[in-house]
């Protein structure tokens, strides 16, 4: 492997690993805020216990996410210095705003929330977790605005004297129509991730509590009319999470459809590769399965498809004519220069697109099954506890495969040209890499992979440990009128 291959592997490994934690943090912050809001409004101790329980899991995930995210920005200077030199003035602006505004907002108020349980008034303390949630989601917006510039550069012009792209409007960068679709799509996907996580753990505990309570009864006793306290502790949280999961699932579908139509306008090669559509078709179908042997710069696959669906996904018209990979390769060669393979890795783009949809559907289906199985106070059998745990990875895998599709489908561009704007603002991935040698990149790749693997074990062990403890018992809540003069800040967990 050369330095380019290793640099791409390193960025891929660190990004995919970091992205395990990001959607859960984005979605779990507002969900914990909702739990605490329900406690403040109802004074129901169950919601306080749920807040403490999932708040602890949120903090574990947030801490690991921060540690793994630091490496991301450093790589732009270490392995991708040519890319940073070319578009750093534009790309760096939303990243700076994320660090100076969003991250400081979330970290400050997370600190107040952690240490302020026994000091701040209830409503002020509640406001701190809501502001932290706002900061987390604002952070996601700025990151997606930066990434959307790579997908569809706007608000920029080329300076021939310096050989660099220079920003002309930060407003255009932040209101990029690519970002306007990517942000709600990612946020609803994050809500799906957090809701499945909460529903999976709550559902498992609900089933476990039922059978623990049944074991405590005398042999042969009927438990059908008994309200088990632990079951009723987790049931409201489980059903709330399932409702959030289904609403977020609808949001993912709607925003994903809008994103696909926009993607066909901006990056038709990515969409054609996602469908394995080798040649231009009218009324093109959605591919269910594909086989073939595509080579560099061309596509040669056979697909089994549902007619007309891809044309509708791309344009909103079932009978629309959509361009194929081979025709787009010829078009790009004429426009951007011959001798370059403009076709992304078809197998990766094609299958990651399908896995993204599949795992998203699995997560949404779990929410529907959960609401049905617990209707009218019912508590399902042991099978449901296993289903709850096995469903947790589904939205994580949907997020990861979706992100891999988004990034690998853009190749060979690191900055894809804007077909409707100044298409001279573009950069091939091979032109963005630093001049460091393969040994330097290979050593850092090995170190980061091993380090992240260790952090992954720590993260999984902590989450599993505290999830297995269940919701903690809580002390009687302090009245806002209690004397705080001699009460120091204390770590709540």
C-alpha positions as CSV (number, residue, x, y, z in Angstrom):
1,X,0.0,0.0,0.0
2,X,1.1,3.6,-0.6
3,X,0.6,6.6,1.6
4,X,-2.7,7.5,0.0
5,X,-4.2,4.0,0.7
6,X,-3.0,4.0,4.3
7,X,-4.2,7.6,4.9
8,X,-7.7,6.6,3.6
9,X,-7.7,3.5,5.8
10,X,-6.7,5.6,8.8
11,X,-9.3,8.2,8.3
12,X,-11.9,5.5,7.6
13,X,-11.0,3.5,10.7
14,X,-11.0,6.5,13.1
15,X,-14.2,8.0,11.5
16,X,-16.2,4.8,11.6
17,X,-15.1,4.1,15.2
18,X,-15.9,7.7,16.3
19,X,-19.3,7.5,14.6
20,X,-20.3,4.6,16.8
21,X,-20.7,7.1,19.7
22,X,-21.9,10.2,17.8
23,X,-25.5,9.2,16.9
24,X,-26.1,7.8,20.4
25,X,-24.9,11.0,22.1
26,X,-26.9,13.3,19.7
27,X,-30.1,11.3,20.4
28,X,-29.7,10.4,24.0
29,X,-29.1,14.0,25.2
30,X,-32.6,15.2,24.4
31,X,-34.1,11.9,25.5
32,X,-32.5,12.2,29.0
33,X,-33.8,15.8,29.0
34,X,-37.3,14.6,28.3
35,X,-37.1,12.0,31.1
36,X,-36.0,14.7,33.6
37,X,-38.7,17.1,32.3
38,X,-41.3,14.4,33.0
39,X,-40.0,14.0,36.5
40,X,-40.1,17.8,37.2
41,X,-43.6,18.0,35.8
42,X,-45.1,14.9,37.4
43,X,-42.8,14.4,40.5
44,X,-43.0,10.7,39.6
45,X,-39.9,9.0,41.0
46,X,-39.8,6.5,38.2
47,X,-38.7,9.3,35.7
48,X,-36.0,10.5,38.1
49,X,-34.6,7.0,38.3
50,X,-34.7,6.7,34.5
51,X,-32.9,10.0,34.2
52,X,-30.2,8.9,36.5
53,X,-29.9,5.5,34.8
54,X,-29.7,6.6,31.2
55,X,-27.9,9.8,32.2
56,X,-25.0,7.7,33.4
57,X,-24.9,5.8,30.1
58,X,-25.1,9.1,28.2
59,X,-22.0,10.4,30.1
60,X,-20.0,7.3,29.4
61,X,-20.8,7.6,25.7
62,X,-20.1,11.3,25.6
63,X,-16.7,11.0,27.2
64,X,-15.5,8.2,24.8
65,X,-16.9,10.2,21.9
66,X,-14.9,13.3,22.8
67,X,-11.7,11.4,23.2
68,X,-12.1,9.6,19.8
69,X,-13.2,12.8,18.0
70,X,-10.1,14.8,18.8
71,X,-8.0,12.7,16.4
72,X,-10.4,13.5,13.5
73,X,-9.4,17.2,13.1
74,X,-5.7,16.6,13.6
75,X,-5.7,14.2,10.6
76,X,-6.4,17.1,8.2
77,X,-3.0,18.5,9.1
78,X,-1.2,15.2,9.4
79,X,-2.3,13.1,6.5
80,X,-4.4,15.6,4.3
81,X,-2.3,18.8,4.4
82,X,-2.8,19.4,0.6
83,X,-6.6,19.2,1.1
84,X,-6.3,21.6,4.1
85,X,-4.2,24.0,2.1
86,X,-6.7,24.1,-0.8
87,X,-10.0,24.5,1.1
88,X,-8.9,25.1,4.7
89,X,-10.3,28.6,4.7
90,X,-13.8,27.3,4.0
91,X,-13.8,23.9,5.6
92,X,-12.2,25.2,8.8
93,X,-14.8,27.8,9.5
94,X,-17.7,25.6,10.5
95,X,-15.3,23.3,12.4
96,X,-14.1,26.4,14.4
97,X,-17.7,27.4,15.1
98,X,-18.4,23.8,16.3
99,X,-15.5,24.0,18.7
100,X,-15.9,27.5,20.0
101,X,-19.7,27.6,20.2
102,X,-21.3,24.2,20.2
103,X,-18.8,22.2,22.1
104,X,-18.3,24.9,24.8
105,X,-22.0,25.1,25.2
106,X,-22.5,21.4,25.6
107,X,-19.5,20.8,27.8
108,X,-20.3,23.7,30.2
109,X,-23.9,22.7,30.8
110,X,-23.1,19.0,31.0
111,X,-20.7,20.0,33.8
112,X,-23.5,22.0,35.6
113,X,-25.9,19.1,35.1
114,X,-23.4,16.5,36.5
115,X,-22.4,18.5,39.6
116,X,-25.6,20.4,40.2
117,X,-28.1,17.8,41.3
118,X,-28.0,18.8,44.9
119,X,-27.2,22.4,44.5
120,X,-29.1,24.0,41.6
121,X,-32.9,24.6,41.7
122,X,-34.8,21.8,39.9
123,X,-35.8,24.0,36.9
124,X,-32.4,25.5,36.5
125,X,-30.8,22.1,36.7
126,X,-33.3,20.9,34.1
127,X,-32.4,23.8,31.8
128,X,-28.8,22.8,31.9
129,X,-29.5,19.4,30.3
130,X,-31.7,20.9,27.7
131,X,-28.9,23.5,26.8
132,X,-26.4,20.6,26.7
133,X,-28.7,18.8,24.3
134,X,-29.0,21.9,22.1
135,X,-25.2,22.2,22.1
136,X,-24.8,18.5,21.1
137,X,-27.2,18.9,18.2
138,X,-25.7,22.3,17.2
139,X,-22.3,20.6,17.1
140,X,-23.8,18.0,14.6
141,X,-25.0,20.8,12.4
142,X,-21.6,22.5,12.1
143,X,-19.9,19.2,11.4
144,X,-22.5,18.3,8.7
145,X,-22.2,21.8,7.2
146,X,-18.4,21.2,6.8
147,X,-19.0,17.7,5.3
148,X,-21.7,19.0,3.0
149,X,-19.2,21.5,1.5
150,X,-17.1,18.5,0.5
151,X,-20.2,17.0,-1.2
152,X,-21.4,20.2,-2.8
153,X,-19.1,23.2,-2.5
154,X,-20.9,26.6,-2.3
155,X,-20.0,30.1,-1.0
156,X,-16.5,29.8,-2.4
157,X,-14.4,31.1,-5.3
158,X,-11.0,30.0,-6.6
159,X,-8.0,32.4,-6.2
160,X,-5.7,31.7,-9.1
161,X,-2.8,33.6,-7.5
162,X,-2.7,31.5,-4.3
163,X,-4.1,28.3,-5.9
164,X,-6.6,28.1,-3.0
165,X,-10.4,28.1,-2.6
166,X,-11.5,31.2,-0.6
167,X,-14.9,31.6,1.2
168,X,-17.2,34.3,-0.1
169,X,-20.2,33.7,2.2
170,X,-20.3,31.8,5.5
171,X,-24.1,32.1,5.2
172,X,-24.1,30.1,1.9
173,X,-21.8,27.5,3.5
174,X,-24.1,27.0,6.5
175,X,-27.3,27.1,4.4
176,X,-26.0,24.7,1.8
177,X,-29.0,22.7,0.6
178,X,-27.0,19.5,1.0
179,X,-26.6,20.4,4.7
180,X,-30.3,21.3,5.0
181,X,-31.2,17.7,4.1
182,X,-28.3,16.0,5.7
183,X,-28.9,17.5,9.1
184,X,-32.5,16.4,9.7
185,X,-31.7,13.0,8.2
186,X,-28.8,12.5,10.7
187,X,-30.7,13.9,13.6
188,X,-33.7,11.6,13.1
189,X,-31.3,8.7,12.6
190,X,-29.6,9.6,15.9
191,X,-33.0,9.7,17.6
192,X,-33.7,6.2,16.2
193,X,-30.3,5.1,17.6
194,X,-31.0,6.5,21.1
195,X,-34.6,5.3,21.2
196,X,-33.6,1.7,20.2
197,X,-30.9,1.8,22.8
198,X,-33.3,3.0,25.5
199,X,-36.1,0.7,24.4
200,X,-33.7,-2.3,24.2
201,X,-32.4,-1.9,27.7
202,X,-35.7,-1.0,29.2
203,X,-37.4,-3.9,27.4
204,X,-34.9,-6.3,28.6
205,X,-35.2,-5.1,32.2
206,X,-39.0,-5.1,32.0
207,X,-39.0,-8.8,31.0
208,X,-36.4,-9.7,33.5
209,X,-38.4,-8.0,36.3
210,X,-41.5,-9.8,35.3
211,X,-39.9,-13.3,35.7
212,X,-38.0,-12.3,38.8
213,X,-41.3,-11.3,40.4
214,X,-43.0,-14.5,39.2
215,X,-40.2,-16.6,40.8
216,X,-41.0,-14.9,44.1
217,X,-44.6,-16.0,44.1
218,X,-45.7,-19.3,45.5
219,X,-45.7,-22.3,43.0
220,X,-48.7,-22.2,40.8
221,X,-49.8,-18.7,41.9
222,X,-51.5,-16.6,39.3
223,X,-49.6,-13.4,38.5
224,X,-51.9,-12.1,35.7
225,X,-53.5,-9.4,37.8
226,X,-50.5,-8.3,39.8
227,X,-48.8,-5.0,38.9
228,X,-45.1,-5.7,39.5
229,X,-43.3,-2.5,40.7
230,X,-40.1,-3.1,38.6
231,X,-42.2,-3.9,35.5
232,X,-44.1,-0.7,35.9
233,X,-40.8,1.1,36.5
234,X,-39.5,0.3,33.0
235,X,-42.8,0.0,31.0
236,X,-43.4,3.8,30.6
237,X,-39.8,4.3,29.5
238,X,-40.0,1.5,27.1
239,X,-43.2,2.6,25.5
240,X,-42.0,6.2,25.2
241,X,-38.8,5.1,23.5
242,X,-40.9,3.0,21.0
243,X,-43.0,6.0,20.2
244,X,-39.9,8.1,19.6
245,X,-38.4,5.3,17.5
246,X,-41.4,5.2,15.2
247,X,-41.6,9.0,14.8
248,X,-37.9,9.2,14.1
249,X,-38.2,6.3,11.6
250,X,-40.8,8.2,9.6
251,X,-38.5,11.3,9.8
252,X,-35.5,9.2,8.5
253,X,-37.6,7.9,5.6
254,X,-38.9,11.4,4.6
255,X,-35.5,13.1,4.8
256,X,-33.8,10.2,3.2
257,X,-36.1,10.4,0.2
258,X,-35.4,14.2,-0.1
259,X,-31.7,13.5,0.2
260,X,-31.7,10.9,-2.5
261,X,-33.4,13.3,-5.0
262,X,-30.9,16.0,-4.2
263,X,-28.0,13.6,-4.4
264,X,-29.1,12.6,-7.9
265,X,-28.9,16.2,-9.0
266,X,-25.5,16.9,-7.3
267,X,-23.8,13.5,-7.5
268,X,-25.5,11.3,-10.1
269,X,-22.6,8.9,-10.2
270,X,-23.1,8.1,-6.5
271,X,-26.8,7.3,-7.0
272,X,-26.2,5.2,-10.1
273,X,-23.5,3.2,-8.3
274,X,-25.8,2.7,-5.3
275,X,-28.3,1.0,-7.7
276,X,-25.7,-0.8,-9.8
277,X,-27.3,1.0,-12.8
278,X,-24.6,0.5,-15.5
279,X,-26.5,2.1,-18.4
280,X,-29.0,4.8,-18.8
281,X,-32.6,3.6,-18.4
282,X,-36.1,4.9,-18.5
283,X,-38.3,3.8,-15.6
284,X,-35.3,2.3,-13.8
285,X,-36.0,-0.2,-11.0
286,X,-34.7,-0.5,-7.4
287,X,-32.1,-3.2,-7.4
288,X,-32.7,-6.0,-4.9
289,X,-29.6,-8.0,-5.8
290,X,-26.7,-7.6,-8.2
291,X,-23.9,-9.8,-9.6
292,X,-21.1,-9.0,-12.0
293,X,-17.5,-8.1,-12.5
294,X,-17.1,-4.3,-12.8
295,X,-13.6,-3.1,-13.7
296,X,-11.8,0.3,-13.5
297,X,-13.8,3.0,-15.2
298,X,-16.8,1.0,-16.2
299,X,-19.7,-1.0,-14.9
300,X,-20.8,-4.5,-15.9
301,X,-23.4,-6.1,-13.5
302,X,-26.7,-7.8,-13.7
303,X,-29.4,-6.8,-11.3
304,X,-32.8,-8.1,-10.1
305,X,-35.0,-5.0,-9.6
306,X,-38.4,-3.7,-8.8
307,X,-39.3,-1.7,-11.9
308,X,-39.7,2.1,-11.9
309,X,-38.7,2.6,-8.2
310,X,-35.2,4.0,-8.7
311,X,-36.5,6.6,-11.2
312,X,-39.0,7.7,-8.6
313,X,-36.4,7.8,-5.9
314,X,-34.1,9.9,-8.0
315,X,-36.6,12.3,-9.7
316,X,-40.1,11.8,-8.3
317,X,-41.2,10.5,-11.7
318,X,-41.7,6.7,-12.2
319,X,-41.0,7.0,-15.9
320,X,-38.0,9.3,-15.7
321,X,-34.8,8.6,-17.6
322,X,-31.8,8.3,-15.3
323,X,-28.2,8.1,-16.3
324,X,-26.0,5.0,-15.8
325,X,-22.5,4.6,-14.6
326,X,-20.9,4.0,-18.0
327,X,-22.5,7.1,-19.5
328,X,-21.6,9.2,-16.5
329,X,-18.0,8.0,-16.7
330,X,-17.8,9.2,-20.3
331,X,-19.4,12.5,-19.4
332,X,-17.1,13.1,-16.5
333,X,-14.0,12.2,-18.5
334,X,-15.0,14.8,-21.1
335,X,-15.7,17.5,-18.5
336,X,-13.1,16.9,-15.8
337,X,-10.3,15.2,-17.7
338,X,-9.7,11.8,-19.2
339,X,-7.5,9.2,-17.6
340,X,-9.3,9.2,-14.2
341,X,-11.7,6.4,-12.9
342,X,-14.7,8.4,-11.7
343,X,-16.6,5.3,-10.7
344,X,-16.6,4.6,-6.9
345,X,-16.1,1.1,-5.6
346,X,-19.4,-0.3,-6.7
347,X,-19.6,-3.2,-4.3
348,X,-19.1,-0.9,-1.3
349,X,-21.5,1.8,-2.5
350,X,-24.1,-0.7,-3.6
351,X,-24.3,-2.9,-0.5
352,X,-23.8,-0.2,2.1
353,X,-26.8,1.6,0.7
354,X,-28.9,-1.5,1.1
355,X,-27.6,-2.4,4.5
356,X,-28.3,1.1,5.7
357,X,-32.0,0.7,4.6
358,X,-32.2,-2.9,6.0
359,X,-30.9,-2.1,9.5
360,X,-33.1,1.1,9.7
361,X,-36.2,-1.0,8.9
362,X,-35.2,-3.6,11.5
363,X,-34.9,-0.9,14.2
364,X,-38.3,0.7,13.2
365,X,-39.9,-2.7,13.2
366,X,-38.7,-3.4,16.7
367,X,-40.5,-0.2,17.8
368,X,-43.8,-1.3,16.2
369,X,-43.5,-4.8,17.7
370,X,-42.7,-3.4,21.1
371,X,-45.8,-1.1,21.2
372,X,-48.0,-4.0,20.0
373,X,-46.6,-6.5,22.5
374,X,-47.1,-4.1,25.5
375,X,-50.5,-2.8,24.6
376,X,-53.2,-2.6,27.3
377,X,-50.7,-3.4,30.1
378,X,-49.4,-6.6,28.6
379,X,-45.9,-7.9,29.3
380,X,-44.5,-10.3,26.7
381,X,-42.5,-13.4,27.3
382,X,-38.8,-14.1,27.5
383,X,-38.4,-14.0,23.7
384,X,-39.0,-10.3,23.8
385,X,-36.2,-9.7,26.2
386,X,-33.8,-11.3,23.7
387,X,-35.3,-9.4,20.8
388,X,-34.8,-6.2,22.7
389,X,-31.1,-6.8,23.2
390,X,-30.5,-8.1,19.7
391,X,-32.2,-5.0,18.2
392,X,-29.9,-2.5,19.8
393,X,-27.0,-2.8,17.2
394,X,-29.4,-2.3,14.2
395,X,-29.5,1.5,14.2
396,X,-25.7,1.7,14.9
397,X,-25.1,-0.4,11.9
398,X,-27.5,1.7,9.8
399,X,-25.6,4.8,10.7
400,X,-22.2,3.3,10.0
401,X,-23.2,1.8,6.6
402,X,-24.9,5.0,5.7
403,X,-21.8,7.0,6.5
404,X,-19.6,4.7,4.5
405,X,-22.0,4.9,1.6
406,X,-21.9,8.7,1.7
407,X,-18.2,9.0,1.8
408,X,-17.1,6.1,-0.4
409,X,-19.8,7.0,-3.0
410,X,-18.2,10.4,-3.4
411,X,-14.9,8.9,-4.5
412,X,-12.6,9.6,-6.3
413,X,-13.4,13.2,-5.1
414,X,-12.4,14.6,-1.7
415,X,-14.2,17.8,-2.8
416,X,-16.9,16.8,-5.4
417,X,-17.5,19.4,-8.1
418,X,-20.7,21.4,-8.0
419,X,-22.4,20.7,-11.3
420,X,-24.7,23.7,-11.1
421,X,-22.0,26.2,-9.8
422,X,-18.3,26.8,-10.1
423,X,-17.2,23.2,-10.9
424,X,-13.6,24.3,-11.0
425,X,-13.7,24.0,-7.1
426,X,-12.9,20.4,-6.9
427,X,-10.2,18.1,-5.7
428,X,-9.4,14.4,-6.3
429,X,-8.6,12.4,-3.1
430,X,-5.2,11.5,-4.6
431,X,-4.4,15.2,-4.7
432,X,-5.3,16.0,-1.1
433,X,-2.9,13.7,0.7
434,X,0.2,14.9,2.5
435,X,3.7,14.1,1.4
436,X,4.5,11.9,4.4
437,X,5.7,8.4,3.7
438,X,3.8,5.2,4.0
439,X,5.8,4.1,7.1
440,X,4.7,7.1,9.1
441,X,1.0,6.7,8.2
442,X,1.2,2.9,8.7
443,X,2.6,3.3,12.2
444,X,0.0,5.9,13.2
445,X,-2.7,3.7,11.7
446,X,-1.6,0.7,13.8
447,X,-1.3,2.8,17.0
448,X,-4.8,4.4,16.5
449,X,-6.4,1.0,15.6
450,X,-5.0,-0.6,18.8
451,X,-5.8,2.4,21.0
452,X,-9.3,2.6,19.7
453,X,-9.8,-1.1,20.1
454,X,-8.8,-0.8,23.7
455,X,-11.2,2.2,24.2
456,X,-13.9,0.1,22.6
457,X,-13.5,-2.6,25.1
458,X,-13.6,-0.1,27.9
459,X,-16.7,1.6,26.5
460,X,-18.6,-1.7,26.1
461,X,-17.5,-2.9,29.5
462,X,-18.8,0.2,31.2
463,X,-22.1,0.4,29.3
464,X,-22.7,-3.3,30.0
465,X,-21.8,-3.0,33.6
466,X,-24.0,-0.1,34.4
467,X,-26.9,-1.2,32.2
468,X,-26.8,-4.6,34.1
469,X,-27.1,-2.7,37.4
470,X,-30.5,-1.3,36.4
471,X,-32.1,1.9,37.5
472,X,-30.6,3.1,40.8
473,X,-32.5,3.9,44.0
474,X,-32.7,7.6,44.6
475,X,-32.7,9.7,47.7
476,X,-35.7,12.0,48.4
477,X,-35.3,15.0,46.2
478,X,-34.0,18.2,47.8
479,X,-36.4,21.1,48.1
480,X,-35.5,24.3,46.3
481,X,-35.8,26.1,49.6
482,X,-33.2,24.0,51.4
483,X,-30.1,25.8,52.7
484,X,-27.3,25.5,50.2
485,X,-24.7,27.5,52.1
486,X,-22.7,24.5,53.3
487,X,-23.4,22.1,50.4
488,X,-20.5,21.8,48.0
489,X,-20.8,20.7,44.4
490,X,-20.7,16.9,44.2
491,X,-20.4,14.4,41.4
492,X,-23.9,13.0,41.0
493,X,-22.8,9.5,39.8
